[in-house]
Every structure is written in structure tokens, then in C-alpha cells.
């Protein structure tokens, strides 16, 4: 199976993440002043829910660093080969956890 079919869900999710910015910790509540703002916020909410539902714990600083590196043309911190390997491993882990849930394994954190 080509890696593009395995990575497609992650690429879609990460593309959606490109539309949101990580808030600083002291930032006041942001206003949604346009329909574009509302759309981008809604995408951010759905992406975060998806990650949360899959049991992924994210460091938003690193997620946004990766997005900024790609969007600005900076050199990535990992090679493309390593990046593919990482994402394939993450997806495999998610599938394993989902399988355990379907089998009735319970608990907040599935190994």
C-alpha cells in the first residue's frame, strides 16, 4: 500500500491545523469577527476533537513549529523519510488502540 493512502488522514488533519494558530498563554479571549474567523475556529475545534478522540496528546508549540517550518520554507527538523516513518507509526498505534477499545479494553489510557 502506498504511503500516501496511509498518511492522507494525517495530511488532511495537519492541513486543517495550518488554519489555526497556537494562542499564547496570557492571551485574552479572541473575538470571531468574520465568517472566515468562524470557519477557521470551527476547523481548529474539529481537528483538536479528532486528536483528543484518538488519544493523541499534542505539544501545540511543536505542532505549530512544524507548520511554520513548512509554510516558511525552513528546513525540517526531521528528514522526509523519518517523517513518513513517524506518521506511519502513529497511525499504527492509533489503530491498535482503537482495536483494543472495540475488544472491550477500558481505561483512560490504553497502552
ZIURTA-V915979 format. One record per pair of residues at least 12 apart in sequence whose ideal C-beta (glycine too) atoms are under 10 Angstrom apart, sorted by the first residue. I is the first residue (numbers start at 1). J is the second residue. Records with the same first field share a line. If there is no record, write none. Layout:
I->J / J
This chain:
3->84 / 85 / 87 / 88
4->84
6->84 / 87 / 88 / 91 / 92
7->83 / 84 / 87 / 88 / 90 / 91
8->91
9->50 / 54 / 87 / 91 / 94
10->86 / 87 / 88 / 90 / 91 / 94
11->87
12->47 / 50
13->43 / 46 / 47 / 48 / 50 / 51 / 54 / 56
14->47 / 63 / 66 / 67 / 70 / 87
15->43 / 47 / 67
16->40 / 42 / 43 / 44 / 46 / 47 / 48 / 50
17->43 / 44 / 47 / 48 / 51 / 58 / 60 / 63 / 64 / 66 / 67
18->40 / 43 / 47 / 64 / 66 / 67 / 68 / 70 / 71
19->36 / 39 / 40 / 41 / 42 / 43 / 44 / 47 / 67
20->40 / 41 / 42 / 43 / 44 / 45 / 47 / 48 / 60 / 63 / 64 / 67
21->40 / 44 / 60 / 64 / 67 / 68
22->44 / 58 / 59 / 60 / 61 / 62 / 63 / 64 / 65 / 67 / 68
23->60
47->63
48->60
51->63 / 94
53->98
54->90 / 91 / 93 / 94 / 95 / 97 / 98
55->93 / 94 / 97 / 98 / 101 / 108 / 109 / 110
56->90 / 93 / 94 / 97
57->109
62->77
65->77
66->78 / 83
93->110 / 111
96->110 / 111
97->109 / 110 / 111
98->110
